[in-house]
Amino acid sequence: MIETDKRKAVFLLHQEGTQVREIARLLGLSRNTVRAIIRQGGAPPPPHPRADKQPLDEELLRRLYQQCQGRRARMHEKLVEEEGIAVTYSTLTRRLRELGIGDSPKARCDRVPDEPGAERQHDTSVYQVELAGRRVKLVASLIYLRYSKRRYLRFYRAFDRFKMKCFFHEALMFWGHAARLCIIDNTNLARLRGSGAHAVIHPEMVSFARQYAFEYRCHELGHCNRKENVSYYTS
């Protein structure tokens, strides 16, 4: 939930004429969250019945699943902060299982041999941390070898395509090795269009990868964890 003081700050900035984009940047919120708070006049959302007493709408859950690319934690945030539905995370995941949302058919999954040094994966995560007494947003960029779980991690104030290429260069120079396959999420920093097996990688990133003799591949939606020696392919 968004703190009461932050909600008041959002509404006060809105009344002073500050644009939604700037409010979101200043307070570390999404634009949709800022708009929802403004609609509520800066006040906390009204209490709702217990989530287990009101079934979560299937159409809403399927729409959020697509918007959040299968990230259940982000779905939970949007349900609570933007939809005003007081649902627990465990209730959300149970409802998703009941509806079969995110559960892939067995035919889409296959186990393949793990070859040392053949594959690595890149992930980014956003953290709110306190620096010099202020809450700031940091982007964690992590790359690891699938077989050995060897990792390389750096934090950034902002992460764009240029920083992504710099990060890969530093990591590969540090390791002295470039696995020929790099699994990435469906980020537009590397992806031009499409998703999963149908994703088209941006020409700039294709050219960059060619210099280090590797290629990118986007994981399928909902199949972001390849750490357990499981590879996913469309049938």
N, C-alpha and C positions, 0 to 999 in steps of 0.2 A: 504494500500500500504506500501511496505517496504521503509524506509527512504533512501535517496541517500547515506548518509554517511555509513549506514549499508551495502548497496549493495557494495560500494567500499571496505569496510572491508572484506566482504566475498571473493571478487575476489582477494584482496591482500593476504589474508591468503592462498587461493588456489594456487596462484603463488609461495608462499613460501614453498609449499609442504604439508600444513596442510590437513589432511584427512577430507572428508565431514562430518563424524560423529562428529569429534572434533569441526569443525566450527559450526555445528548446536548446539552443547552443549554450546559453548562459547557465541554465539549470540542469543540463545533462539529461534531458527528457526527449522522448520521441515527439514529433509534431502532432501525431494523433492523440497522444496523452495530453499535450498542452491544450488542444482543441476541446477535449472532453472536460478538462478542468474548467475551462472558460465557460462551456455550456452549463456547468454546475455552479457557476458563480464563485468558484474558489472554495466552495464548501465540500466536505467529504460526501461521497456518494451515499444515497439513502440505504439503510440496511435492507438486505434481501432475505428471503426465506433460506433455510439451510439448503445447501446444494443437493444433499441426498433426498430432500423432500420435493425439489423441483428438478425434473429431468433436464439435462443439458440438451439444447436443440441440436439435432444431428446436422442440419444444414449449416448452422453456425460453426460447429466444430470442424466440419470438412473444409469450410472456407478459411478458417484460421489455420488449419493444418497446411494448406497450400501457401498461404501468406507467410507463415513462419518456417517454411521448408522442413516441416516435420519436427521442429524443435519444441518439445513439450513445455519446457520451462518458459519459453517466450509466449506460448499459447496461454499458459496460466497467468502471466503478467497482463496480457491483453484482456483476458476475461475479467480479471479483478479491476484493473485500472481504467480500461476503456469501455467495457460492457457493464461494469458495476455489478458483476455476479460474484458473490462471496462463496467461491468454490475452493476446496482444498486441493492441493496437487494430487494427492492419492485418489480423490474422487474423480478428478479429471482423467487420470491415467486408466482408472477402472472403466469409466464410460467409453474411452477410446477403444479399450479392449472389447467391450460389449458390442460396439458398432463395427469392429474390425478395421478401424482407421489406423493406418500405419503398419498393419500386419501384412507382410508380403507372402504370397503363395510359395510353397516349398519349391516349386519349379523354377523360381527366380534365383535360387540360392544354390551355390555349389562350393564344395571345398576343393582347394587346389594346393599342391605342394608349395611349401615355403622355401624360397631360395635365398640364401644369405646375400645381402647387398643388392638385391634385385629391385626392391620397391621401398619407397618412402612416402610419408604422408605429411601434408602441411595443413595446419589448423590455425585459426585466429579466435581469440576470446576477448571480450571487453570486460574490464574490471574498474570498479570505483574504489580508489585508494586515497589515503590522506597524505598529502605532501605539504610540508611547511604550514600545517594547520588548516589546509584547504582540501576539500574533496575534489579530486580530479579524475578524469577518465583516461585510462591507459589501455592500449591494445596489445595483447600478448600474441606474438607470432612464434609458433612452434613448428619445428620440423623434426621428424624422427624416422629412423630406419625400422621397418616393420619387423624384421627378423630379430635383430639384436635389441631393439627398443632404445638405441642410442639417440640422444636428444640434443637439439640446439635451440635455445630460447632467447628472445629479446623483447623488450617492451618499447612501445612508441606512443607519443602523444597523439599522433595521427598516422594512419596507414593507408597509402595509396599505391598505385601500380609501380611508381618509381621506387618507393621504399621496399615494395615486395621483391623487386629484382635485386636491389642492394642486399636485402636479407638473404636471398638464395645464394648470391655470390659469396657473401661472408661465411655462410654455413658450409658451402661446398669447399671453399678454400681451407676452412678450419678442419674439415674432415679429410680433405684430399681425395674424396670419392663422390661420384654422382650416380646414385641408383638410376637405372635407365627408365624407370616408371615413377612418376610423381602423382599421387592421388591428392586431389584438392576438392574443397567444397564447391558449391555452385556460385562462387563469387564473381561479380562482374569485373573484378580486377584482372582476372585471367580469362573469363568466359565471355565470348562475344554474344552468343545466343544459345537457346536450347538448354537442356539439363541432362545429367547422367550420361548414358552412352550416346545420347544424341547431341551433346553439347559441342559447340564449335568454339575452339580456343581463339582468342584474339591474336591476329597476325603478329603484333609486337611481341607477345609472350611466346609464340611459336618460334620466332626468330631468336629470341633470347635463349630458349631451351636448346635450340640446335647447337649453340656455341658450346654447351656442356654435355652434349650427346644424351639428352633425355627427352621425354615427352610427358605432357600433362594428360590426366584423365580425371573427369569429374565423377564422383561417386553418385550412385543412385539416391534419390530422395528417400530419407529414412534409413539408409545403409551407410551412415557416416563412420561407423566404427569398424576398422579393419585390423584392430590390434589382436583380435582373438583368432588369427589365422583363418579367416573366412573371407573369401572374395565373392563379390556379387556381380552378376551379369544379367542382362535382360534375356528372356527366352524368346 
